[in-house]
Amino acid sequence: MSQISEGRYQTSDAGLADAVARKSMNSPRGTDVRKNRSRPIVQALTTEEDLSVAYVALLTGGGDKPYAIGMGGALTSEGICVDFVGSDELSVPELLGNPRIHFLNLRGDQRPEVPRMEKVLRVLKYYAKLIGYATTAKPKLFHLLWNNKFEFFDRTFLMLYYRLLGKRIIFTAHNVNAGKRDLNDSWLNRFSLKIQYELSHHIFVHTGAMKHELVADFRIPQEKVSVIPFGINNTVPNTSLLPAAAKEQLRVGGEDKTLLFFGNIAPYKGLEYLIEAVTELLSRDRTYRLLIVGSPKGPENYWNQIQQTIAHSRIGDRIIEKIEYVPDETTELYFKAADVSILPYAHVFQSGVLFLGYSFGLPAIVADVGTLKEDIIEGDTGFVFKARDSSDLTRVIAKYFESDLFRNLECRRIDIKAYANERYSWSKVAAITTAVYSDLLAKR
């Protein structure tokens, strides 16, 4: 019987929090939130010094809208005031209408369809504004969610400048070493990463494996690193659109077994293994349908090779391609039209695509890489297959469409959403984050 359908992960069940907490503490990703709320950060704001203590500068890099908005809302829900350094993309009502957020649109326009020289000038203007802000900023805590355009400068000189200003720096490392993941690592990349990690007063990562890599590869003290959940994506619109209507809009048949590959198309994403699996599945059953949604990233020839494989396999008529950036407003269409999300990754620690799918209640089939399997309840939220093994992926996809999870998908979508909203809640992120803030301020 399903763990979720039994009520162990229902939001209405009083045992939900304990059930999810037990799963977290049995995992290297787990952190007991209750133990981290050691010292309240928000105090009575009676002096200018108190004001600076309760103020945090959130430096977003101008992108990653779901995470930046989620973090801003999480911090202010704890009573913290935030200098939110954002961009046109992040200039949204959730932030502009929040009385505890001072929105600073330093990054401005980031549209790609402008002349190269204009791009260079607007980036340089942004850095000038950012340095000017840092010079006079009241917050003592600078929390960096992402670096900016010039990674080497951000990791070295900009970090050193923040330290010279007396700022306490918190850095969220969404990827410990993206160069290693993307197979383009270098001595210079590792050198600049080492400097950034050394200059940070505290570092957040999303998995225990990422913490281990920081400690092992960059010799960062364990006590300087905290694991926080990857907050659920609650910014992408989720309307009353029904799965049947979404399928109709994409001209997907009601009987089609629809698979979704969503996100950047890059070598580490392992799309070639999914193409091989779909080719094998279609040789037995022509009701399978694949949606490939996202834009190519990395080596230019990777997507060309994928297209050649599709043409050679003669499965193009069973694939719908949307090879471009998909805005938030249309994202739900693909997650609601799909019956399952496929993450065939070859190299990764964790993936925001998994949590995005969960926010729509969509089950996932994931490769056994990084800590992806720790986010899957086998048979209840999805299945796991052997990484870089198209034959095993073929087997697991067929298994999914014969499972109770698929047969009862519409009911299970509700359960998956409830499970994800609890396990990856922003309130948990806020609890751990503010505890770290408090400890850093106490050490001034």
C-alpha positions in Angstrom: 0.0 0.0 0.0 1.2 3.5 -0.8 3.0 5.3 2.0 1.4 8.5 0.9 -2.1 7.2 0.5 -2.0 5.7 4.0 -1.8 9.2 5.3 1.8 9.2 6.5 2.5 12.3 4.3 -0.8 14.0 4.2 -0.9 17.6 5.4 -4.0 16.8 7.4 -2.3 14.0 9.2 -0.8 14.9 12.6 2.0 12.5 12.0 3.2 14.1 8.8 5.9 16.3 10.2 7.4 13.4 12.2 7.3 11.1 9.2 9.1 13.5 7.0 11.5 14.4 9.8 12.4 10.7 10.2 13.1 10.4 6.5 15.3 13.5 6.6 17.3 12.4 9.6 17.9 9.0 8.1 19.4 10.8 5.1 22.7 12.6 4.8 20.7 15.6 3.6 18.8 15.8 6.8 19.0 18.6 9.3 16.9 18.8 12.5 15.4 22.2 12.2 14.4 22.3 15.8 18.0 22.1 16.9 19.0 25.0 14.6 16.7 27.6 16.0 19.1 28.3 18.8 18.9 32.0 19.0 16.3 34.5 17.7 17.6 36.9 15.2 14.9 39.5 15.3 15.2 41.8 18.3 13.5 45.1 19.3 14.7 47.6 16.8 15.4 50.6 19.0 18.7 51.8 17.6 20.5 52.1 14.3 22.8 49.2 15.4 19.7 47.0 16.0 18.4 47.9 12.6 21.6 46.7 10.9 21.5 43.4 12.8 18.0 42.6 11.6 18.8 43.6 8.1 20.2 41.2 5.6 21.4 41.9 2.1 20.3 39.2 -0.3 22.4 39.3 -3.5 20.7 37.2 -6.1 22.8 37.7 -9.2 19.6 38.9 -10.9 18.2 35.5 -11.8 16.8 32.2 -10.5 13.4 33.7 -9.9 11.8 30.8 -8.0 14.6 30.4 -5.5 15.2 34.1 -5.0 11.6 34.9 -4.4 11.2 31.9 -2.1 14.2 32.9 0.0 13.1 36.5 0.2 9.6 35.5 1.4 11.0 32.9 3.8 13.3 35.4 5.5 10.7 38.2 5.9 8.3 35.6 7.3 10.8 35.3 10.2 10.6 39.1 10.7 13.9 39.9 9.0 14.2 43.0 6.8 15.9 42.4 3.5 17.8 44.5 1.0 17.0 42.5 -2.1 19.5 43.1 -4.9 17.6 42.1 -8.0 16.8 42.8 -11.7 13.9 43.5 -14.0 13.1 39.7 -14.0 12.7 39.8 -10.2 10.7 42.9 -10.1 7.4 41.1 -9.2 4.5 41.9 -6.9 5.6 39.3 -4.3 8.7 41.3 -3.6 7.6 44.9 -4.4 4.6 44.5 -2.2 6.4 43.0 0.8 6.9 45.8 3.4 10.0 44.1 4.8 11.8 44.0 1.5 13.8 47.0 0.2 14.0 46.1 -3.5 17.1 47.3 -5.3 16.9 46.8 -9.1 20.7 47.1 -9.7 20.9 44.5 -12.4 18.1 45.9 -14.5 17.5 44.6 -18.0 19.0 41.2 -18.9 17.4 40.5 -22.2 19.7 38.6 -24.5 18.5 40.1 -27.8 20.6 43.3 -27.6 23.9 44.2 -29.3 27.1 42.8 -27.6 28.4 46.2 -26.7 25.2 47.1 -24.9 25.5 43.9 -22.9 29.0 44.8 -21.8 28.1 48.3 -20.8 25.0 47.3 -18.8 27.1 44.6 -16.9 29.8 47.1 -16.1 27.1 49.6 -14.9 25.7 46.9 -12.7 29.0 46.1 -11.1 29.5 49.8 -10.4 26.1 50.1 -8.7 26.8 46.9 -6.7 30.1 48.1 -5.4 28.6 51.5 -4.6 25.7 49.8 -2.7 28.1 47.6 -0.7 30.2 50.6 0.3 27.2 52.2 2.1 25.0 49.2 2.9 23.6 49.0 6.4 23.2 45.2 6.6 26.1 43.4 8.3 25.1 40.1 6.7 25.6 39.6 2.9 23.9 36.4 1.7 25.0 35.6 -1.9 22.5 33.3 -3.7 24.4 33.3 -7.0 27.5 35.0 -8.4 27.2 37.6 -11.1 28.5 37.6 -14.7 32.2 37.6 -14.1 32.8 34.5 -11.9 36.5 35.0 -11.3 36.0 38.6 -10.2 33.0 37.7 -8.0 34.8 34.9 -6.3 38.0 36.8 -5.6 38.1 40.6 -5.6 34.4 41.2 -4.9 34.5 38.8 -2.0 37.6 40.4 -0.6 36.0 43.8 -0.9 33.0 42.6 1.1 35.3 41.3 3.8 37.3 44.6 3.9 33.9 46.3 4.5 33.4 44.1 7.6 30.5 42.2 6.1 29.7 38.6 7.3 29.3 36.6 4.1 27.0 33.7 3.6 27.1 31.8 0.3 24.6 29.3 -1.1 26.6 26.9 -3.3 23.9 25.4 -5.5 26.7 23.6 -7.4 30.0 23.0 -5.5 32.0 22.8 -8.7 29.9 23.2 -11.9 33.0 22.9 -14.0 33.6 19.4 -12.7 29.9 18.5 -13.5 30.1 20.1 -17.0 33.4 18.4 -17.8 35.2 21.7 -18.3 37.0 22.0 -15.0 40.4 23.8 -14.7 43.0 24.8 -12.2 41.9 28.4 -12.4 38.2 27.4 -11.8 39.2 25.4 -8.7 41.5 28.2 -7.5 38.8 30.9 -7.6 36.2 28.5 -6.0 38.7 27.8 -3.2 39.1 31.6 -2.5 35.3 32.2 -2.5 34.7 29.3 -0.1 37.6 30.4 2.2 36.3 34.0 2.3 32.8 33.0 3.1 31.9 32.9 6.8 29.3 30.2 6.2 28.2 28.1 3.2 24.8 26.5 2.5 24.5 23.4 0.3 21.5 21.2 -0.5 22.8 17.7 0.1 25.1 15.8 2.4 27.1 14.7 -0.7 27.7 18.4 -1.6 28.9 19.1 1.9 31.3 16.1 1.7 32.7 17.4 -1.6 33.3 20.9 -0.1 35.1 19.3 2.8 37.1 16.8 0.8 38.0 18.8 -2.3 38.3 22.3 -0.9 39.3 21.5 2.7 36.4 23.6 4.1 35.7 22.9 7.8 32.6 20.9 8.4 31.2 23.4 10.9 31.3 26.1 8.2 28.8 24.2 6.0 25.1 23.6 6.6 22.7 21.5 4.6 19.3 23.2 3.8 16.4 21.8 1.7 16.0 23.0 -1.8 12.9 25.1 -1.3 9.8 24.1 -3.3 9.1 26.1 -6.4 5.9 28.0 -5.6 6.3 30.9 -8.0 5.4 29.2 -11.3 1.7 29.7 -12.0 -0.5 26.7 -11.3 -3.9 27.4 -12.7 -7.0 25.3 -13.0 -5.7 23.8 -16.2 -6.5 20.1 -16.2 -4.1 17.4 -17.5 -6.6 16.4 -20.2 -6.8 20.0 -21.5 -3.0 20.3 -21.4 -2.6 17.2 -23.5 -5.2 18.5 -26.0 -3.3 21.8 -26.3 -0.1 20.0 -27.2 -2.0 17.5 -29.4 -1.1 14.6 -27.2 -3.5 11.7 -27.4 -5.4 10.8 -24.3 -4.1 7.3 -24.4 -0.5 8.3 -25.0 2.1 7.4 -22.3 3.7 10.8 -22.1 7.3 11.3 -20.8 8.7 14.8 -20.0 12.3 15.9 -20.3 12.4 19.5 -19.0 15.3 22.0 -18.6 18.7 22.8 -20.1 19.9 20.3 -22.7 23.5 19.6 -21.7 25.8 16.6 -21.7 25.4 16.0 -17.9 21.7 15.7 -18.3 22.0 12.4 -20.1 19.3 12.9 -22.7 20.9 10.4 -25.0 20.0 7.6 -22.6 16.4 8.6 -22.6 16.4 8.7 -26.5 17.8 5.2 -26.5 15.1 4.0 -24.0 12.3 5.6 -25.9 13.5 4.1 -29.1 13.3 0.6 -27.5 9.9 1.3 -26.0 8.4 2.5 -29.3 9.6 -0.7 -31.0 7.1 -2.5 -28.7 4.4 0.0 -28.2 3.7 3.1 -30.3 1.7 4.9 -27.6 4.7 6.3 -25.9 5.2 10.0 -26.4 8.2 12.2 -25.4 8.2 15.9 -24.7 11.7 17.6 -24.9 11.4 21.1 -23.4 14.3 23.4 -22.8 17.2 25.1 -24.5 20.7 23.7 -25.4 23.5 24.6 -23.1 27.2 23.8 -23.3 28.9 22.1 -26.4 27.0 23.2 -29.5 27.3 19.7 -31.1 25.5 17.9 -28.2 22.0 18.8 -29.3 22.9 18.2 -32.9 24.0 14.7 -32.0 20.7 14.1 -30.2 18.8 15.3 -33.3 20.8 13.0 -35.5 20.0 10.0 -33.2 16.3 10.8 -33.3 16.4 11.0 -37.1 18.3 7.8 -37.4 16.0 6.0 -35.0 12.9 7.2 -36.9 11.0 8.2 -33.7 10.6 11.9 -34.5 6.9 11.5 -35.1 6.5 10.5 -31.4 8.5 13.4 -30.0 7.3 17.0 -29.4 10.2 19.4 -29.2 10.1 22.9 -27.6 13.8 23.9 -27.9 13.8 27.3 -26.3 13.6 28.9 -22.9 10.1 28.3 -21.5 8.7 31.2 -19.4 7.0 30.6 -16.1 3.6 31.4 -17.5 3.6 28.3 -19.8 5.6 25.9 -17.7 2.5 24.2 -16.2 1.3 23.2 -19.7 4.1 20.6 -20.0 4.1 19.3 -16.5 0.3 18.8 -16.6 0.4 17.2 -20.1 3.0 14.7 -18.9 2.4 11.4 -17.1 5.9 11.3 -15.6 9.0 13.4 -15.5 12.3 11.7 -16.6 15.7 12.8 -15.1 18.2 10.6 -16.9 21.2 12.6 -15.6 24.7 11.3 -15.8 26.3 13.7 -13.3 24.5 15.8 -10.7 23.9 16.2 -7.0 20.3 17.4 -7.0 17.9 19.0 -9.5 15.4 21.8 -9.3 13.4 20.1 -12.1 12.4 17.3 -9.7 11.0 19.7 -7.2 9.3 21.7 -9.9 7.6 18.6 -11.1 6.6 17.7 -7.5 5.0 21.1 -7.2 2.5 20.0 -9.9 2.2 16.6 -8.3 4.1 14.9 -11.2 5.9 11.6 -10.4 9.6 11.3 -11.5 11.9 8.6 -12.8 15.4 9.5 -11.8 18.9 8.2 -12.4 20.8 6.9 -9.4 23.3 9.8 -9.3 24.1 12.2 -6.5 21.3 12.2 -4.0 18.4 12.1 -6.4 17.1 8.8 -5.1 16.8 10.3 -1.6 14.1 12.5 -2.9 12.1 9.6 -4.3 9.7 7.4 -2.3 9.8 4.3 -4.5 6.4 3.5 -5.9 4.8 6.6 -4.3 6.5 9.6 -5.8 8.5 7.8 -8.6 11.2 5.2 -9.4 14.9 5.0 -9.6 17.0 3.4 -12.4 20.7 2.7 -12.9 22.6 5.8 -14.2 23.9 5.8 -17.7 21.9 2.5 -18.4 19.3 2.9 -21.1 18.2 -0.7 -20.8 17.4 -0.2 -17.1 15.6 3.1 -17.9 13.5 1.2 -20.5 12.6 -1.4 -17.8 11.7 1.2 -15.2 9.6 3.3 -17.6 7.6 0.2 -18.5 7.3 -0.7 -14.8 5.9 2.8 -14.0 3.1 2.5 -16.6 2.1 -0.8 -15.0 2.1 0.5 -11.5 -0.6 1.7 -9.1 1.1 5.1 -9.1 0.3 5.6 -12.8 -3.1 3.9 -12.6 -4.2 6.3 -9.8 -2.2 9.3 -11.0 -4.9 12.0 -10.6 -5.3 11.1 -6.9 -1.6 10.6 -6.3 -0.8 14.1 -7.7 -2.5 15.6 -4.7 -0.5 13.4 -2.3 2.8 14.2 -4.0 2.2 18.0 -3.8 1.3 17.7 -0.1 4.5 15.6 0.5 6.7 18.1 -1.3 5.3 21.1 0.3 6.1 19.7 3.7 9.5 18.1 3.0 10.9 21.1 1.0 9.0 23.9 2.7 10.5 27.4 2.8 9.8 27.5 6.5 12.4 24.8 7.1 14.9 26.7 4.9 14.2 29.9 6.9 14.6 28.2 10.3 18.1 26.8 9.4 19.1 30.0 7.6 18.2 32.4 10.4 19.9 30.2 13.0 23.1 30.6 11.0 22.6 34.3 10.8 22.2 34.5 14.5 25.4 32.6 15.2 27.4 34.7 12.8 26.1 37.9 14.4 26.9 36.6 17.8 30.6 36.1 16.8 31.1 39.7 15.7 
